[in-house]
Amino acid sequence: LAPMVKTARLIRTHLEGILNAIVKGVTNARAEALNAKIQRIQSRACGYRNRDRFRPAIYFHCGGLEMYPEPA
């Protein structure tokens, strides 16, 4: 009985957010995917010396840039 009461309280506390997620279909999946991609970039590089070198790598990989762009 105690676990059911705890679950009911949890649902009641977060009911507005639960209903918004169901009705509007909004999730944090895109943010989580971007975060995972950034973590993969960081692990592949074995750490960057400073943020000034890490930031361009994130922009390059997450910005959809081509490694060898074709001239227009």
PyMOL Python script that loads the backbone (N, CA, C, O; Angstrom):
from pymol import cmd

cmd.read_pdbstr("""\
ATOM      1  N   LEU A   1       0.820  -1.198   0.000  1.00  0.00           N
ATOM      2  CA  LEU A   1       0.000   0.000   0.000  1.00  0.00           C
ATOM      3  C   LEU A   1       0.862   1.260   0.000  1.00  0.00           C
ATOM      4  O   LEU A   1       0.529   2.236  -0.671  1.00  0.00           O
ATOM      5  N   ALA A   2       1.960   1.246   0.743  1.00  0.00           N
ATOM      6  CA  ALA A   2       2.825   2.424   0.811  1.00  0.00           C
ATOM      7  C   ALA A   2       3.416   2.792  -0.555  1.00  0.00           C
ATOM      8  O   ALA A   2       3.459   3.977  -0.886  1.00  0.00           O
ATOM      9  N   PRO A   3       3.872   1.824  -1.359  1.00  0.00           N
ATOM     10  CA  PRO A   3       4.385   2.190  -2.684  1.00  0.00           C
ATOM     11  C   PRO A   3       3.321   2.809  -3.588  1.00  0.00           C
ATOM     12  O   PRO A   3       3.625   3.697  -4.384  1.00  0.00           O
ATOM     13  N   MET A   4       2.084   2.350  -3.469  1.00  0.00           N
ATOM     14  CA  MET A   4       0.995   2.915  -4.277  1.00  0.00           C
ATOM     15  C   MET A   4       0.709   4.358  -3.877  1.00  0.00           C
ATOM     16  O   MET A   4       0.476   5.213  -4.731  1.00  0.00           O
ATOM     17  N   VAL A   5       0.729   4.623  -2.577  1.00  0.00           N
ATOM     18  CA  VAL A   5       0.505   5.990  -2.086  1.00  0.00           C
ATOM     19  C   VAL A   5       1.629   6.893  -2.576  1.00  0.00           C
ATOM     20  O   VAL A   5       1.382   8.021  -3.005  1.00  0.00           O
ATOM     21  N   LYS A   6       2.851   6.403  -2.514  1.00  0.00           N
ATOM     22  CA  LYS A   6       4.004   7.182  -2.978  1.00  0.00           C
ATOM     23  C   LYS A   6       3.886   7.482  -4.473  1.00  0.00           C
ATOM     24  O   LYS A   6       4.165   8.601  -4.903  1.00  0.00           O
ATOM     25  N   THR A   7       3.478   6.499  -5.257  1.00  0.00           N
ATOM     26  CA  THR A   7       3.301   6.685  -6.698  1.00  0.00           C
ATOM     27  C   THR A   7       2.194   7.683  -6.996  1.00  0.00           C
ATOM     28  O   THR A   7       2.337   8.530  -7.878  1.00  0.00           O
ATOM     29  N   ALA A   8       1.088   7.587  -6.262  1.00  0.00           N
ATOM     30  CA  ALA A   8      -0.029   8.521  -6.459  1.00  0.00           C
ATOM     31  C   ALA A   8       0.393   9.950  -6.150  1.00  0.00           C
ATOM     32  O   ALA A   8       0.024  10.876  -6.872  1.00  0.00           O
ATOM     33  N   ARG A   9       1.155  10.132  -5.093  1.00  0.00           N
ATOM     34  CA  ARG A   9       1.643  11.482  -4.748  1.00  0.00           C
ATOM     35  C   ARG A   9       2.589  12.009  -5.823  1.00  0.00           C
ATOM     36  O   ARG A   9       2.542  13.187  -6.180  1.00  0.00           O
ATOM     37  N   LEU A  10       3.434  11.142  -6.327  1.00  0.00           N
ATOM     38  CA  LEU A  10       4.373  11.537  -7.379  1.00  0.00           C
ATOM     39  C   LEU A  10       3.627  11.983  -8.631  1.00  0.00           C
ATOM     40  O   LEU A  10       3.969  12.999  -9.236  1.00  0.00           O
ATOM     41  N   ILE A  11       2.611  11.222  -9.016  1.00  0.00           N
ATOM     42  CA  ILE A  11       1.813  11.583 -10.194  1.00  0.00           C
ATOM     43  C   ILE A  11       1.073  12.892  -9.960  1.00  0.00           C
ATOM     44  O   ILE A  11       1.020  13.744 -10.847  1.00  0.00           O
ATOM     45  N   ARG A  12       0.504  13.056  -8.774  1.00  0.00           N
ATOM     46  CA  ARG A  12      -0.226  14.286  -8.470  1.00  0.00           C
ATOM     47  C   ARG A  12       0.712  15.496  -8.500  1.00  0.00           C
ATOM     48  O   ARG A  12       0.330  16.567  -8.972  1.00  0.00           O
ATOM     49  N   THR A  13       1.920  15.329  -8.004  1.00  0.00           N
ATOM     50  CA  THR A  13       2.886  16.431  -7.992  1.00  0.00           C
ATOM     51  C   THR A  13       3.268  16.853  -9.407  1.00  0.00           C
ATOM     52  O   THR A  13       3.409  18.044  -9.685  1.00  0.00           O
ATOM     53  N   HIS A  14       3.434  15.886 -10.297  1.00  0.00           N
ATOM     54  CA  HIS A  14       3.918  16.167 -11.650  1.00  0.00           C
ATOM     55  C   HIS A  14       2.833  16.065 -12.717  1.00  0.00           C
ATOM     56  O   HIS A  14       3.144  15.944 -13.902  1.00  0.00           O
ATOM     57  N   LEU A  15       1.579  16.113 -12.316  1.00  0.00           N
ATOM     58  CA  LEU A  15       0.476  15.881 -13.246  1.00  0.00           C
ATOM     59  C   LEU A  15       0.464  16.872 -14.406  1.00  0.00           C
ATOM     60  O   LEU A  15       0.224  16.476 -15.547  1.00  0.00           O
ATOM     61  N   GLU A  16       0.718  18.140 -14.140  1.00  0.00           N
ATOM     62  CA  GLU A  16       0.693  19.148 -15.210  1.00  0.00           C
ATOM     63  C   GLU A  16       1.743  18.839 -16.278  1.00  0.00           C
ATOM     64  O   GLU A  16       1.451  18.893 -17.473  1.00  0.00           O
ATOM     65  N   GLY A  17       2.944  18.520 -15.853  1.00  0.00           N
ATOM     66  CA  GLY A  17       4.000  18.182 -16.807  1.00  0.00           C
ATOM     67  C   GLY A  17       3.713  16.900 -17.569  1.00  0.00           C
ATOM     68  O   GLY A  17       4.014  16.802 -18.759  1.00  0.00           O
ATOM     69  N   ILE A  18       3.138  15.923 -16.895  1.00  0.00           N
ATOM     70  CA  ILE A  18       2.790  14.659 -17.550  1.00  0.00           C
ATOM     71  C   ILE A  18       1.748  14.897 -18.629  1.00  0.00           C
ATOM     72  O   ILE A  18       1.875  14.393 -19.745  1.00  0.00           O
ATOM     73  N   LEU A  19       0.714  15.669 -18.297  1.00  0.00           N
ATOM     74  CA  LEU A  19      -0.340  15.949 -19.272  1.00  0.00           C
ATOM     75  C   LEU A  19       0.185  16.767 -20.448  1.00  0.00           C
ATOM     76  O   LEU A  19      -0.191  16.514 -21.592  1.00  0.00           O
ATOM     77  N   ASN A  20       1.051  17.745 -20.178  1.00  0.00           N
ATOM     78  CA  ASN A  20       1.643  18.535 -21.267  1.00  0.00           C
ATOM     79  C   ASN A  20       2.452  17.649 -22.208  1.00  0.00           C
ATOM     80  O   ASN A  20       2.387  17.813 -23.426  1.00  0.00           O
ATOM     81  N   ALA A  21       3.204  16.722 -21.653  1.00  0.00           N
ATOM     82  CA  ALA A  21       4.011  15.827 -22.486  1.00  0.00           C
ATOM     83  C   ALA A  21       3.127  14.945 -23.355  1.00  0.00           C
ATOM     84  O   ALA A  21       3.454  14.686 -24.513  1.00  0.00           O
ATOM     85  N   ILE A  22       2.013  14.484 -22.805  1.00  0.00           N
ATOM     86  CA  ILE A  22       1.111  13.615 -23.568  1.00  0.00           C
ATOM     87  C   ILE A  22       0.377  14.404 -24.641  1.00  0.00           C
ATOM     88  O   ILE A  22       0.312  13.972 -25.792  1.00  0.00           O
ATOM     89  N   VAL A  23      -0.177  15.557 -24.277  1.00  0.00           N
ATOM     90  CA  VAL A  23      -0.999  16.337 -25.204  1.00  0.00           C
ATOM     91  C   VAL A  23      -0.154  16.978 -26.301  1.00  0.00           C
ATOM     92  O   VAL A  23      -0.507  16.913 -27.479  1.00  0.00           O
ATOM     93  N   LYS A  24       0.957  17.595 -25.916  1.00  0.00           N
ATOM     94  CA  LYS A  24       1.762  18.343 -26.883  1.00  0.00           C
ATOM     95  C   LYS A  24       2.859  17.512 -27.519  1.00  0.00           C
ATOM     96  O   LYS A  24       3.450  17.931 -28.514  1.00  0.00           O
ATOM     97  N   GLY A  25       3.138  16.357 -26.972  1.00  0.00           N
ATOM     98  CA  GLY A  25       4.159  15.487 -27.546  1.00  0.00           C
ATOM     99  C   GLY A  25       5.564  16.048 -27.423  1.00  0.00           C
ATOM    100  O   GLY A  25       6.433  15.730 -28.235  1.00  0.00           O
ATOM    101  N   VAL A  26       5.793  16.874 -26.422  1.00  0.00           N
ATOM    102  CA  VAL A  26       7.097  17.502 -26.242  1.00  0.00           C
ATOM    103  C   VAL A  26       7.960  16.615 -25.350  1.00  0.00           C
ATOM    104  O   VAL A  26       7.534  16.180 -24.280  1.00  0.00           O
ATOM    105  N   THR A  27       9.183  16.356 -25.813  1.00  0.00           N
ATOM    106  CA  THR A  27      10.137  15.596 -25.009  1.00  0.00           C
ATOM    107  C   THR A  27      11.476  16.319 -25.045  1.00  0.00           C
ATOM    108  O   THR A  27      11.651  17.293 -25.777  1.00  0.00           O
ATOM    109  N   ASN A  28      12.397  15.841 -24.261  1.00  0.00           N
ATOM    110  CA  ASN A  28      13.740  16.402 -24.278  1.00  0.00           C
ATOM    111  C   ASN A  28      14.690  15.521 -25.086  1.00  0.00           C
ATOM    112  O   ASN A  28      15.903  15.560 -24.880  1.00  0.00           O
ATOM    113  N   ALA A  29      14.144  14.735 -25.996  1.00  0.00           N
ATOM    114  CA  ALA A  29      14.953  13.798 -26.777  1.00  0.00           C
ATOM    115  C   ALA A  29      15.996  14.514 -27.630  1.00  0.00           C
ATOM    116  O   ALA A  29      17.127  14.043 -27.743  1.00  0.00           O
ATOM    117  N   ARG A  30      15.630  15.640 -28.229  1.00  0.00           N
ATOM    118  CA  ARG A  30      16.606  16.362 -29.071  1.00  0.00           C
ATOM    119  C   ARG A  30      17.767  16.891 -28.248  1.00  0.00           C
ATOM    120  O   ARG A  30      18.923  16.812 -28.664  1.00  0.00           O
ATOM    121  N   ALA A  31      17.453  17.429 -27.081  1.00  0.00           N
ATOM    122  CA  ALA A  31      18.513  17.938 -26.209  1.00  0.00           C
ATOM    123  C   ALA A  31      19.419  16.800 -25.748  1.00  0.00           C
ATOM    124  O   ALA A  31      20.639  16.958 -25.702  1.00  0.00           O
ATOM    125  N   GLU A  32      18.836  15.665 -25.411  1.00  0.00           N
ATOM    126  CA  GLU A  32      19.626  14.509 -24.988  1.00  0.00           C
ATOM    127  C   GLU A  32      20.497  13.987 -26.126  1.00  0.00           C
ATOM    128  O   GLU A  32      21.643  13.599 -25.900  1.00  0.00           O
ATOM    129  N   ALA A  33      19.970  13.975 -27.334  1.00  0.00           N
ATOM    130  CA  ALA A  33      20.744  13.509 -28.488  1.00  0.00           C
ATOM    131  C   ALA A  33      21.925  14.434 -28.761  1.00  0.00           C
ATOM    132  O   ALA A  33      23.031  13.973 -29.043  1.00  0.00           O
ATOM    133  N   LEU A  34      21.686  15.739 -28.675  1.00  0.00           N
ATOM    134  CA  LEU A  34      22.767  16.703 -28.883  1.00  0.00           C
ATOM    135  C   LEU A  34      23.830  16.555 -27.802  1.00  0.00           C
ATOM    136  O   LEU A  34      25.024  16.600 -28.094  1.00  0.00           O
ATOM    137  N   ASN A  35      23.404  16.379 -26.564  1.00  0.00           N
ATOM    138  CA  ASN A  35      24.341  16.196 -25.468  1.00  0.00           C
ATOM    139  C   ASN A  35      25.170  14.930 -25.669  1.00  0.00           C
ATOM    140  O   ASN A  35      26.376  14.940 -25.423  1.00  0.00           O
ATOM    141  N   ALA A  36      24.548  13.851 -26.108  1.00  0.00           N
ATOM    142  CA  ALA A  36      25.276  12.606 -26.362  1.00  0.00           C
ATOM    143  C   ALA A  36      26.292  12.788 -27.485  1.00  0.00           C
ATOM    144  O   ALA A  36      27.398  12.252 -27.417  1.00  0.00           O
ATOM    145  N   LYS A  37      25.918  13.542 -28.515  1.00  0.00           N
ATOM    146  CA  LYS A  37      26.831  13.794 -29.632  1.00  0.00           C
ATOM    147  C   LYS A  37      28.047  14.590 -29.164  1.00  0.00           C
ATOM    148  O   LYS A  37      29.175  14.292 -29.556  1.00  0.00           O
ATOM    149  N   ILE A  38      27.820  15.592 -28.332  1.00  0.00           N
ATOM    150  CA  ILE A  38      28.921  16.401 -27.797  1.00  0.00           C
ATOM    151  C   ILE A  38      29.830  15.541 -26.928  1.00  0.00           C
ATOM    152  O   ILE A  38      31.052  15.680 -26.989  1.00  0.00           O
ATOM    153  N   GLN A  39      29.258  14.662 -26.126  1.00  0.00           N
ATOM    154  CA  GLN A  39      30.072  13.782 -25.293  1.00  0.00           C
ATOM    155  C   GLN A  39      30.902  12.821 -26.137  1.00  0.00           C
ATOM    156  O   GLN A  39      32.037  12.510 -25.777  1.00  0.00           O
ATOM    157  N   ARG A  40      30.350  12.342 -27.262  1.00  0.00           N
ATOM    158  CA  ARG A  40      31.123  11.479 -28.168  1.00  0.00           C
ATOM    159  C   ARG A  40      32.288  12.249 -28.780  1.00  0.00           C
ATOM    160  O   ARG A  40      33.388  11.710 -28.910  1.00  0.00           O
ATOM    161  N   ILE A  41      32.054  13.508 -29.156  1.00  0.00           N
ATOM    162  CA  ILE A  41      33.125  14.338 -29.718  1.00  0.00           C
ATOM    163  C   ILE A  41      34.240  14.486 -28.698  1.00  0.00           C
ATOM    164  O   ILE A  41      35.419  14.362 -29.029  1.00  0.00           O
ATOM    165  N   GLN A  42      33.864  14.751 -27.468  1.00  0.00           N
ATOM    166  CA  GLN A  42      34.851  14.953 -26.415  1.00  0.00           C
ATOM    167  C   GLN A  42      35.633  13.667 -26.131  1.00  0.00           C
ATOM    168  O   GLN A  42      36.846  13.720 -25.924  1.00  0.00           O
ATOM    169  N   SER A  43      34.963  12.527 -26.118  1.00  0.00           N
ATOM    170  CA  SER A  43      35.667  11.282 -25.817  1.00  0.00           C
ATOM    171  C   SER A  43      36.585  10.862 -26.964  1.00  0.00           C
ATOM    172  O   SER A  43      37.655  10.301 -26.726  1.00  0.00           O
ATOM    173  N   ARG A  44      36.174  11.131 -28.209  1.00  0.00           N
ATOM    174  CA  ARG A  44      37.024  10.803 -29.361  1.00  0.00           C
ATOM    175  C   ARG A  44      38.301  11.627 -29.366  1.00  0.00           C
ATOM    176  O   ARG A  44      39.350  11.151 -29.798  1.00  0.00           O
ATOM    177  N   ALA A  45      38.214  12.843 -28.893  1.00  0.00           N
ATOM    178  CA  ALA A  45      39.370  13.729 -28.931  1.00  0.00           C
ATOM    179  C   ALA A  45      40.265  13.555 -27.715  1.00  0.00           C
ATOM    180  O   ALA A  45      41.318  14.186 -27.627  1.00  0.00           O
ATOM    181  N   CYS A  46      39.862  12.712 -26.782  1.00  0.00           N
ATOM    182  CA  CYS A  46      40.617  12.492 -25.540  1.00  0.00           C
ATOM    183  C   CYS A  46      40.832  13.789 -24.786  1.00  0.00           C
ATOM    184  O   CYS A  46      41.878  13.981 -24.165  1.00  0.00           O
ATOM    185  N   GLY A  47      39.870  14.667 -24.833  1.00  0.00           N
ATOM    186  CA  GLY A  47      39.946  15.926 -24.105  1.00  0.00           C
ATOM    187  C   GLY A  47      40.627  16.999 -24.932  1.00  0.00           C
ATOM    188  O   GLY A  47      41.563  16.721 -25.682  1.00  0.00           O
ATOM    189  N   TYR A  48      40.165  18.189 -24.794  1.00  0.00           N
ATOM    190  CA  TYR A  48      40.762  19.320 -25.496  1.00  0.00           C
ATOM    191  C   TYR A  48      41.549  20.155 -24.499  1.00  0.00           C
ATOM    192  O   TYR A  48      41.250  20.165 -23.305  1.00  0.00           O
ATOM    193  N   ARG A  49      42.543  20.844 -24.996  1.00  0.00           N
ATOM    194  CA  ARG A  49      43.388  21.636 -24.123  1.00  0.00           C
ATOM    195  C   ARG A  49      42.602  22.748 -23.446  1.00  0.00           C
ATOM    196  O   ARG A  49      42.787  23.024 -22.261  1.00  0.00           O
ATOM    197  N   ASN A  50      41.725  23.379 -24.215  1.00  0.00           N
ATOM    198  CA  ASN A  50      40.888  24.426 -23.637  1.00  0.00           C
ATOM    199  C   ASN A  50      39.593  24.536 -24.428  1.00  0.00           C
ATOM    200  O   ASN A  50      39.433  23.878 -25.456  1.00  0.00           O
ATOM    201  N   ARG A  51      38.679  25.358 -23.956  1.00  0.00           N
ATOM    202  CA  ARG A  51      37.372  25.487 -24.600  1.00  0.00           C
ATOM    203  C   ARG A  51      37.463  26.132 -25.973  1.00  0.00           C
ATOM    204  O   ARG A  51      36.604  25.898 -26.823  1.00  0.00           O
ATOM    205  N   ASP A  52      38.475  26.929 -26.201  1.00  0.00           N
ATOM    206  CA  ASP A  52      38.615  27.583 -27.502  1.00  0.00           C
ATOM    207  C   ASP A  52      38.848  26.567 -28.619  1.00  0.00           C
ATOM    208  O   ASP A  52      38.537  26.850 -29.776  1.00  0.00           O
ATOM    209  N   ARG A  53      39.380  25.412 -28.302  1.00  0.00           N
ATOM    210  CA  ARG A  53      39.592  24.368 -29.314  1.00  0.00           C
ATOM    211  C   ARG A  53      38.417  23.392 -29.378  1.00  0.00           C
ATOM    212  O   ARG A  53      38.170  22.784 -30.419  1.00  0.00           O
ATOM    213  N   PHE A  54      37.703  23.244 -28.281  1.00  0.00           N
ATOM    214  CA  PHE A  54      36.586  22.301 -28.216  1.00  0.00           C
ATOM    215  C   PHE A  54      35.345  22.866 -28.900  1.00  0.00           C
ATOM    216  O   PHE A  54      34.617  22.130 -29.565  1.00  0.00           O
ATOM    217  N   ARG A  55      35.103  24.137 -28.747  1.00  0.00           N
ATOM    218  CA  ARG A  55      33.901  24.778 -29.302  1.00  0.00           C
ATOM    219  C   ARG A  55      33.809  24.655 -30.826  1.00  0.00           C
ATOM    220  O   ARG A  55      32.740  24.303 -31.325  1.00  0.00           O
ATOM    221  N   PRO A  56      34.879  24.927 -31.595  1.00  0.00           N
ATOM    222  CA  PRO A  56      34.773  24.754 -33.054  1.00  0.00           C
ATOM    223  C   PRO A  56      34.478  23.310 -33.471  1.00  0.00           C
ATOM    224  O   PRO A  56      33.791  23.081 -34.466  1.00  0.00           O
ATOM    225  N   ALA A  57      34.991  22.345 -32.719  1.00  0.00           N
ATOM    226  CA  ALA A  57      34.708  20.943 -33.040  1.00  0.00           C
ATOM    227  C   ALA A  57      33.220  20.646 -32.863  1.00  0.00           C
ATOM    228  O   ALA A  57      32.632  19.921 -33.666  1.00  0.00           O
ATOM    229  N   ILE A  58      32.617  21.196 -31.828  1.00  0.00           N
ATOM    230  CA  ILE A  58      31.178  21.010 -31.608  1.00  0.00           C
ATOM    231  C   ILE A  58      30.401  21.652 -32.738  1.00  0.00           C
ATOM    232  O   ILE A  58      29.486  21.039 -33.288  1.00  0.00           O
ATOM    233  N   TYR A  59      30.756  22.886 -33.096  1.00  0.00           N
ATOM    234  CA  TYR A  59      30.048  23.577 -34.183  1.00  0.00           C
ATOM    235  C   TYR A  59      30.177  22.807 -35.494  1.00  0.00           C
ATOM    236  O   TYR A  59      29.214  22.706 -36.254  1.00  0.00           O
ATOM    237  N   PHE A  60      31.359  22.267 -35.757  1.00  0.00           N
ATOM    238  CA  PHE A  60      31.584  21.548 -37.010  1.00  0.00           C
ATOM    239  C   PHE A  60      30.739  20.275 -37.076  1.00  0.00           C
ATOM    240  O   PHE A  60      30.030  20.046 -38.056  1.00  0.00           O
ATOM    241  N   HIS A  61      30.815  19.455 -36.038  1.00  0.00           N
ATOM    242  CA  HIS A  61      30.126  18.166 -36.065  1.00  0.00           C
ATOM    243  C   HIS A  61      28.617  18.297 -35.893  1.00  0.00           C
ATOM    244  O   HIS A  61      27.863  17.533 -36.496  1.00  0.00           O
ATOM    245  N   CYS A  62      28.170  19.238 -35.092  1.00  0.00           N
ATOM    246  CA  CYS A  62      26.727  19.380 -34.835  1.00  0.00           C
ATOM    247  C   CYS A  62      26.060  20.334 -35.816  1.00  0.00           C
ATOM    248  O   CYS A  62      24.832  20.375 -35.896  1.00  0.00           O
ATOM    249  N   GLY A  63      26.841  21.094 -36.556  1.00  0.00           N
ATOM    250  CA  GLY A  63      26.272  22.065 -37.482  1.00  0.00           C
ATOM    251  C   GLY A  63      25.997  21.515 -38.859  1.00  0.00           C
ATOM    252  O   GLY A  63      25.470  22.225 -39.715  1.00  0.00           O
ATOM    253  N   GLY A  64      26.344  20.255 -39.091  1.00  0.00           N
ATOM    254  CA  GLY A  64      26.075  19.637 -40.386  1.00  0.00           C
ATOM    255  C   GLY A  64      26.973  20.159 -41.495  1.00  0.00           C
ATOM    256  O   GLY A  64      26.568  20.190 -42.657  1.00  0.00           O
ATOM    257  N   LEU A  65      28.184  20.569 -41.152  1.00  0.00           N
ATOM    258  CA  LEU A  65      29.110  21.078 -42.160  1.00  0.00           C
ATOM    259  C   LEU A  65      29.759  19.923 -42.916  1.00  0.00           C
ATOM    260  O   LEU A  65      29.946  18.836 -42.370  1.00  0.00           O
ATOM    261  N   GLU A  66      30.096  20.169 -44.165  1.00  0.00           N
ATOM    262  CA  GLU A  66      30.746  19.162 -45.007  1.00  0.00           C
ATOM    263  C   GLU A  66      32.258  19.252 -44.820  1.00  0.00           C
ATOM    264  O   GLU A  66      32.817  20.345 -44.738  1.00  0.00           O
ATOM    265  N   MET A  67      32.908  18.105 -44.754  1.00  0.00           N
ATOM    266  CA  MET A  67      34.356  18.079 -44.606  1.00  0.00           C
ATOM    267  C   MET A  67      35.031  18.627 -45.862  1.00  0.00           C
ATOM    268  O   MET A  67      36.007  19.372 -45.775  1.00  0.00           O
ATOM    269  N   TYR A  68      34.509  18.254 -47.025  1.00  0.00           N
ATOM    270  CA  TYR A  68      35.058  18.722 -48.293  1.00  0.00           C
ATOM    271  C   TYR A  68      33.930  19.332 -49.123  1.00  0.00           C
ATOM    272  O   TYR A  68      33.368  18.655 -49.984  1.00  0.00           O
ATOM    273  N   PRO A  69      33.594  20.584 -48.883  1.00  0.00           N
ATOM    274  CA  PRO A  69      32.479  21.191 -49.633  1.00  0.00           C
ATOM    275  C   PRO A  69      32.836  21.361 -51.107  1.00  0.00           C
ATOM    276  O   PRO A  69      33.983  21.639 -51.457  1.00  0.00           O
ATOM    277  N   GLU A  70      31.839  21.190 -51.952  1.00  0.00           N
ATOM    278  CA  GLU A  70      32.038  21.361 -53.389  1.00  0.00           C
ATOM    279  C   GLU A  70      31.843  22.823 -53.747  1.00  0.00           C
ATOM    280  O   GLU A  70      30.940  23.474 -53.221  1.00  0.00           O
ATOM    281  N   PRO A  71      32.681  23.352 -54.642  1.00  0.00           N
ATOM    282  CA  PRO A  71      32.524  24.757 -55.038  1.00  0.00           C
ATOM    283  C   PRO A  71      31.198  24.969 -55.762  1.00  0.00           C
ATOM    284  O   PRO A  71      30.710  24.093 -56.475  1.00  0.00           O
ATOM    285  N   ALA A  72      30.639  26.135 -55.563  1.00  0.00           N
ATOM    286  CA  ALA A  72      29.329  26.442 -56.170  1.00  0.00           C
ATOM    287  C   ALA A  72      29.433  26.766 -57.630  1.00  0.00           C
ATOM    288  O   ALA A  72      28.422  27.043 -58.274  1.00  0.00           O
TER     289      ALA A  72
END
""", "prot")
cmd.dss("prot")
cmd.show_as("cartoon", "prot")
cmd.util.cbc("prot")
cmd.orient("prot")
